[in-house]
Amino acid sequence: MKRRTRIYYTPEQKAIIWDRYKQGDSLHDIARMFDRYHSSVMPTIHQTGGYRPPVRKRHRLALSLDEREEISRGLVAKSSIRDIADKLSRAPSTVSREIKRHGGAKHYRAAKADKDAWDSALRPKPCKLIGCPALCKIIAEKMYQDWSPEQIAGWLKRCYPDNQEMQVSHETIYKTLFIQTRGALKKELQQCLRSGRVVRKSRTTSLKRKGLGSIPHAIPISERPSDVADRAIPGHWEGDLIQGSKNSYIVTMVERHSRFVMLAKISDNKTATVISALIKQARQLPVELYKTLTWDRGAEMTNHTLFTVATEIEVYFCDPQSPWQRGSNENTNRLLRQYFPKGTDLSVHSQQRLNSVARQLNERPRKTLDYESPAERFNQCVASIG
């Protein structure tokens, strides 16, 4: 079998790679365009942590290659500095400094001078975190507590409103983690990210597709009270199951107003088991804080009418292939995968462990709550009805 020669991608080919990567194409599909394996494309993406390098542009006042060639011709013709500058409509001092900077009149070469000037003009903006070890220490501590970069950035802004040195954007944190040449944050902190990624991914990399069953007597979400949509009134919940290996499941519940999370251990996903767990959860809360429940069309809710009869809580069902209609729950399930990875046995976790995880999520600041925690917001709701 003939061995393929090493490929060195041109700037134009790299631009295509970045365009396709931003569109969400896999490295395998991108590499197939060049009849290569994904490993040949990976260095281009991983070298900058999945961030597309900005296109360098020559400053509008900088000398061009044509102008430098004119200077070279003038030197060969023994023209004076002032004559050369007049032809270029430049200041004599500009031409004089250009010649001195690149070897003097005897050794000046236009092409070499242009290349050297382009190389020396590169001024990478220093990373803010490099000069702030105290800020790096705080970020690392919060990440070890499973806070996201966005939560850390929002919390810092709230805690240090008058100190710009102690504030940093979440994108700066991500870039410092993904682009290790910055050297401010340790590489092992990447493992604290909920996604577990080591490079920035396109938002369109993957699209979730989920088959939904038919539920008898299902009330569509379109008939849900209109005041549920604006999240102003507490007591409206979204629910779902997350699945592990060996047919293991966990019930996840999120209150729409506060994003407060509740988890329940179940032995299987049979409708009788799930409905029983939901009834038990509902009875733990004041009736004022549990008014409706929104679910997808999974078969585990076949007996949803039994839940409504037992609790007087109406269940509304999302439209097929519309997971965004219970977006708070979808986002929460994504966060939970940090604690309960896909493909692991969920049955090994006790209810005490589930309560501990829910408590961690509820005590984190949330951007959508102006960096209050769900627990703080939910406790305010409890106090208001007390």
N, C-alpha and C positions, 0 to 999 in steps of 0.2 A: 504494500500500500504506500503510495507516494505521500511524503510528508508535506504539509502545507507550509509555505513560506510565511514568515512573520509579517504582519500587516502594520503599517504605520499610518494612522488615519490623518488625512489632510484636514485643515480648518473647515473646509466645506463639508467633509464627511462627518466631522464632529458636530457641526451645526445640525445636520440631519439626525444624528444620534440624540442630541438634546431635544430636538423638536418631537421626535417620536416618544422619548421618555416622558416628556411633559404631557403628551396625549394619553399616557397610561399604558403604552405598549410594554410588554415584557422584554427583558434583555435578550431572551432567546429569539423572539420575533424580530428584534432590531438587528441582531447579529446575522440572521438569515438573509437580510438584504445584501450583506457583504460576503455571503457564503462562508461564514465563520461561526464558531461556537460563542455562547454568551460570555465565556471567560475573556474573550478578546475585547469585548465592549465594556466589561466591568471596570477596568482601571480608569477609563475616561469618566465614568460616573462616580466611582468611589474616591477618586483623588481629591475631589472638592466636596465630599460628603453628600452628594446628590443635589448640590446647588449649582446651577449653571453659571459658569464664570462670566462676569460682565465683559462686554466687548470693549476693548481698548480703543480709544480715539485720540488722534493727534490734536493737541491744543491749537486753537485757531491762530494764535500768534507765533507758533513755533515755525522754524524754517522748514521748508519742504525739500524733498530730494532735488527737484528742479532748481530751487534757489541755491542749494549747495553745489550743484554742478555748474551753475553760473559763477559762483565764487571760485571754483576750481579753474574754470576757463580764464577768469580774470587774473588769477595768480600766475598762470602759465604765460599770459600776455603781458605780465609785469605792470598791470593796471594798479592804480593806487586804491587804498581802502575806500576812500571817499567816492571814487568813480564807480567801484563795484557796488557800493551802498546806493548810489543814485540810480543805477540800473534796476536795482531790486526794490527801490522805494523803501529802503530800510535805513535805520540810523547807522552811522559809521561805527559806533561803539558795538552794535550788534554783530556786525561783520568781523570786527577786530577780535571780540571775545570768542566768536565761533572758530576763527583760525587758530588762536592761541590754545583753545581747549582741545583741538584735535591735531596736534603735532607741529603747528607752525606752518609758515608759507612753503617750506621745502617738502614737508611730509604730508600735507593736507590731501586727503582723498575723499571725494564726495560720498561714495557709497559706504565706505567704512565710517565716516563721520555720522551719516544718517542712521546707520545701525547702532552705533555706540550711543547716540543721543536717545534713540528709541528705548534701548535697554536701560539706560541710566534714568530715564523718566519714570520708570515704574516705582510708584510710591504706595505700597500696600498700606491701607489704613490700619493702624494698630488696634488690636482687639481691646475693648474697654476693660475686660476682666483681667488682662495680664497685669495691669498696674493696681489692681484692687484685691489683694489677698484676703482681706476681711470679708469682702462681698463673696468671693469664691467659697470661703469656708461656710458662710450661711447657705449658699445655694446647695453645696454638697450635703450639708446637714438635712435640709428640707427634702432633697431628692432621696436620701436614705430613709426618710419617713414616707416615701411614696407620693410626694407632691409632684405635680406636673410642672414643667417650666412656666406655663401660663399662670398657674396658681401662684408660683413663687414670685413672678414678676408683678402680679396684681397685689399680692400681700406686701411686697417691698414698697410699692407706691403708696399703699395705705399706711404703712408703719413709718416711712421716712418721706412725708410729703414735701418737706423743705430741703431735702438733701439729695441733690441729683447724683452725687457720687455713689449713693447707696441704692440707686434705681437702675434697672436694666430691662430691656425688652425680652420677651420670651424667645424671639427669633435669634437674638444674640446668644442666648443660652444654648439653643439648638445648634446654631452654627459652630459654637465653640466645642460642643460635644461631637459633632459630626466631622468637623475639619480639625483633625488632631494636630496639625502643624501649628495651630494657634497656641497650644501648650498651656492653657490656663486651667482647664478642668481635666481631671483624670479620666482615662478611657473607660475604666470600670463603671463610671457613672452611667454609661450607656445602658447598662443592665437594669438600671432603676427606671428607665422609660417604660411606660405601660405597653407600648407597641413592641418593645424589644428590638427596634430597628437600629442600624448603624449608619444609615444614609437617609436623606430626605426622599420621601416617596411622593409621586404625583397623586393629587386628590382623586384622580380617575383611574388609579391602578387597578382596582377591583370593584365590581358591582355585585352586591349581594342579591341572590335570587333564591327565593324560598317558596316552595309549594304550599298552598293553603287549602285546607279541607272545607267541606260544607257543614255548617252548623245549623241544626234545626231551630227555628224560632229566633234566629239571630236578629238583633236590633242593629241596623247599620249606624255607623258613626255620624252620618248625616242627620240622624234624629237625636243626637246628643244635645243637651241644652247649650245654647249659644254662649252662656257665661263661662263654660268650661274652657273655651278656646283661648281667652285672654289671660288665663292663669291668675287672675286677681283674687279669686275666691278659693280658699284651701278646701281640701276634702275630696279632690278628684284624683284618682289613681290610674296608673298604667301598669300592666303586668305581663309576664312572659315566663317561659322556662329556658334555662340554659342547659345544654346537654353535655355529658362527658362520656367516657368509654364505659362499656359493660351496661349500657342502657341506664346510666345514672343521670339524675336531674336535680336541679335546684329551682325553686320558685323565687322569682325576683319581682319586687314591687317598688314603684316610685311615685311619690306624691307630686303632682304637677306644679303646685305653687312653690313649695320649698325644696323640691328635689330630694326629699327625705327618702331613704332606702330601707326596705325591710326584706329579709331573706328567710326562706323556710326550707327545711330539709324534708324531702319526700322519698319514698322507697321506689316509686315508679311513676310513669306518666299516664297511668290510667285515669280516666275522668273522675272516678269515685275518690281516688287518692288526692288528686289535685283540688277538687271541690272541697273536700274535708279540710285540707290545709288552709285554703282560702277562708273558709268559715271561721276556723280557729284564729287566724290572723285578724279578721275583721272584728272579732269580739274583744281584741286587745285594745281597740281604739275607741275614743268617744264617737258617738254617732255623728256629731257635727264635723268630724274630721274624716269621715268615710261616707261619701255620698254617691259616687259612681266609680265604675271600673271599666277601663278600656283594654281590650285584648286583641290579639290577632286571631285568625281563623283556624288555630290548631285544634286537633281532635280532642285534646285534653279538656276542652271547655264544652264538650257535647252536652253535659248535664248542667249547663249554666243556670237553668231555671231553678234548680234545687238551691243553688247559692243565693239567688234573689229571694226565694221564699224564706230561707233561713235568716237572712240579714236585712232584707228590704233594700238591698243595694242593686241598682240596675246595672247590667253589663252591656256595653256597646262594643261592636266589632268593627275593626278596620276594614277598608276595602281591600280586595285581593291585590297583592303585589304593591302594597303601600305602607311599608314599615315606618316611613317618616310621620305617619299619623299618630304614632306613639313614640316620638323621637326621644323623649326623656328616658324611656325605658331602653331603647336601643343603645343610647349613649352609655347608660349605666351598665348594660351587659358587656359593652366593650371594655369598660373600666374593670369589671369583675374578672375578665380573662387574665388580668395580671396575677390574680390570686388563684384562679381556677382555670389553668390553661386548657385549650382544646386537646382532646385525646387523653385526658387524665381521668381517673376514676373519682367522681364527685361523691360517691357514697361513703368514702373514708372520712369525710368532714362531719364533725358533730354540729348540732345546733348551736352549741357554745362558740365554735369556731366561726360559724356563719354570722352570729351576732357580733363577734369581734371585728370581722371584715366590714360589716354594715356600719359599725361604729366608726371605723377609720374613714370610710367614705363620707359619713355624715359630719365628721369633724373637720374635713378639709374645706378651705375657702373655695368658692365657686365664682367664676367670672360673671356668669349670668345673674348672680345674686349680689353683684357689686362687691365680691370677695367676702361676703358673709358665708358662714357655713350652713348647710342644710339643717343641722341640729339647732343652730341659733334661730333660724327662720321658723322652724317647726315649733320650737318651744314658745316663740312669740304667739303662734296660733293657739297653742294649748292654754297659755296664760290668758288670752283674750276671751276664751269661752269659760274660764274658771271664775 
